C-alpha cells in the first residue's frame, strides 16, 4: 500500500482571527478527519506527526523512518494575504505534481483569489530533509477574517478535498466515503464551535462505517 505521512502544523501559539484559534488547533482536526478517510479507502498506510514535535527536523526524521512515499504538511498562512497556496520542491517534479493535485481540490473551495503552486526547496518539510515526495499546503490565511472563518468551520470539507487530492496524485478514483456538509459560521463561542465540529466528525465516522 502507498505510505503517506500527514503532518499538521505544530505551531500551537500561532493565533488567528475570528473563530480561528491557533494553527495547531485548527490543522490537527483536519488531519483527524483526513487520516480515517485514507485508512478507510484501503489503498494507503498512514502515519502522522505528534503535536509535541515542535521541531520540523524531528518531523522530517519521523517521516523518513516511516518510509513515506508522500509527505503532506498541512498549514495555515499569515501575512495579510488571502487564499490557498501549495509549496513544492521544484518545477517538473513529483513534488510539483502532488502540490498541484492538492491545490486543484482546495483552491475552488477557499474564499477569495488563490495563489497557486510555488517552489521552495529550503522548506524543511519540502526539501531534501524529507525523502518522500513532499508538498506543504497553506490552506488559507488565518489573519484574514474570511479565510480564518472558512477554515474554522470547514475542517471536514477541507479534509475531504485533501483526500481527493491524494487520490488524484495516484490516479485513483475516489471512494464515496463521505459528503461533508458545510458548517455555517454563525456560532461564535469556542465551546459551541467545538461541539459542532465534534458532532460533524461523529457523523462522518458513522457514514464511513456504514
C-alpha positions in Angstrom: 0.0 0.0 0.0 1.0 3.6 -0.5 2.7 5.0 2.6 1.6 8.5 3.4 2.9 10.8 6.2 0.4 13.5 7.3 2.0 16.5 9.1 -0.5 19.0 10.5 1.1 22.2 12.0 2.5 22.0 15.5 2.5 25.8 15.9 0.4 26.0 19.0 0.9 29.7 19.6 0.2 30.9 16.1 -3.2 32.5 16.7 -5.7 33.6 14.1 -8.6 36.0 14.0 -12.4 35.4 14.4 -13.3 31.9 15.3 -9.9 30.6 14.3 -8.0 29.5 17.5 -4.4 28.6 16.7 -2.7 27.0 13.7 -2.1 23.7 15.6 -5.6 23.6 17.0 -7.2 24.1 13.5 -4.9 21.9 11.4 -5.0 18.9 13.6 -8.8 18.4 13.4 -8.4 18.4 9.6 -5.8 15.6 10.0 -8.1 13.8 12.4 -10.7 13.5 9.7 -8.4 13.1 6.7 -6.5 10.1 8.2 -9.6 7.9 8.8 -10.6 8.7 5.2 -7.3 7.5 3.9 -7.4 4.4 6.1 -11.0 3.6 5.1 -10.0 3.8 1.5 -7.8 0.8 1.9 -5.1 1.8 -0.5 -3.0 3.7 1.9 -0.9 3.2 5.1 -0.8 6.4 7.1 1.3 7.9 9.8 1.1 11.4 11.3 3.3 13.6 13.3 2.8 14.2 17.0 1.7 17.7 18.2 4.6 17.6 20.6 7.0 17.6 17.7 7.7 21.4 17.6 10.9 20.8 15.7 10.4 20.3 12.0 13.6 18.4 11.7 12.2 15.8 14.1 9.1 15.6 11.9 11.2 15.1 8.8 13.2 12.3 10.5 10.0 10.6 11.6 8.6 10.7 8.1 11.9 9.2 6.8 11.8 6.4 9.4 8.3 5.6 8.4 9.4 5.2 4.8 6.8 7.6 3.4 6.2 7.8 -0.3 4.4 11.1 0.0 4.6 13.7 2.8 1.9 16.3 3.2 2.4 19.2 5.6 -0.9 21.0 6.5 -0.6 24.6 7.5 -2.5 27.9 7.5 -0.8 31.1 6.3 -0.3 34.6 7.7 1.0 38.0 6.5 -2.1 39.8 5.2 -2.8 37.8 2.1 -5.8 35.7 1.0 -6.3 32.2 -0.5 -4.6 28.9 -0.9 -1.1 28.2 -2.0 0.9 25.0 -2.0 4.7 24.7 -1.9 6.6 22.1 -3.9 10.3 21.3 -4.3 10.6 22.5 -7.8 9.0 22.5 -11.3 8.6 19.3 -13.3 8.9 17.1 -10.2 6.6 14.7 -8.5 6.6 17.2 -5.7 5.0 19.7 -8.1 2.5 17.1 -9.2 1.5 16.4 -5.7 1.2 20.1 -4.8 -0.9 20.7 -7.9 -3.2 17.8 -7.1 -3.8 19.2 -3.6 -4.2 22.8 -4.9 -6.7 21.8 -7.6 -9.0 20.4 -4.9 -8.7 23.1 -2.2 -8.5 26.3 -4.3 -12.1 26.2 -5.7 -13.4 25.9 -2.1 -11.5 28.6 -0.3 -12.8 32.2 -0.3 -11.1 34.9 -2.5 -8.4 34.6 -5.1 -5.9 31.8 -4.7 -2.1 31.9 -5.0 -1.1 28.8 -7.0 1.7 26.3 -6.6 5.1 27.8 -5.6 8.6 26.3 -5.2 10.7 26.5 -2.1 13.3 23.6 -1.7 14.6 25.4 1.5 11.4 24.4 3.5 12.4 21.6 5.8 9.2 19.5 5.0 9.5 20.1 1.2 13.3 20.0 0.6 16.0 17.4 0.9 15.4 16.7 4.6 12.3 14.7 3.6 13.0 11.6 1.5 9.4 11.3 0.3 7.7 13.3 -2.5 6.5 16.3 -0.4 4.2 19.3 -0.5 3.3 21.9 2.1 -0.2 23.3 1.8 -1.1 26.7 3.2 -4.8 26.2 3.2 -5.7 29.9 3.6 -4.7 33.0 5.7 -5.6 32.8 9.4 -5.1 36.5 9.8 -7.7 37.3 7.2 -11.2 37.1 8.7 -12.9 35.5 5.7 -10.2 32.9 5.3 -9.9 32.2 9.0 -13.6 31.8 9.4 -13.8 29.4 6.4 -11.0 27.2 7.9 -12.5 27.1 11.4 -15.9 25.9 10.2 -15.0 23.6 7.4 -12.5 21.1 8.7 -14.4 18.2 7.2 -14.8 19.7 3.7 -11.0 20.6 3.7 -10.1 17.0 4.8 -12.3 15.5 2.0 -10.6 17.8 -0.6 -7.2 16.7 0.6 -8.2 13.1 0.4 -9.3 13.7 -3.2 -6.0 15.4 -3.9 -4.1 12.4 -2.8 -6.2 10.1 -5.0 -5.6 12.5 -7.9 -1.9 12.2 -7.4 -2.0 8.4 -7.6 -4.6 8.4 -10.4 -7.1 6.6 -8.2 -10.9 7.0 -8.3 -12.4 8.5 -5.1 -14.3 6.2 -2.9 -17.7 7.7 -1.7 -16.6 7.8 1.9 -18.5 10.9 2.9 -20.2 14.0 1.7 -19.2 16.6 4.2 -21.8 19.3 5.0 -20.5 22.9 5.3 -21.0 24.3 8.8 -22.4 27.8 8.7 -20.1 30.2 10.5 -22.8 31.6 12.9 -21.5 30.1 16.2 -19.2 32.5 18.0 -18.3 30.7 21.2 -15.4 28.3 21.3 -17.5 25.8 23.2 -20.3 25.8 20.7 -17.9 25.6 17.8 -16.1 22.6 19.3 -19.3 20.8 19.9 -20.4 21.3 16.2 -17.0 20.1 14.9 -17.1 17.0 17.2 -20.7 16.3 16.1 -19.7 16.6 12.4 -16.7 14.2 12.9 -19.0 11.7 14.5 -21.4 11.9 11.6 -18.5 11.3 9.2 -17.3 8.3 11.1 -20.8 6.8 11.0 -21.0 7.4 7.3 -17.7 5.7 6.8 -18.6 2.7 9.0 -21.8 2.3 7.0 
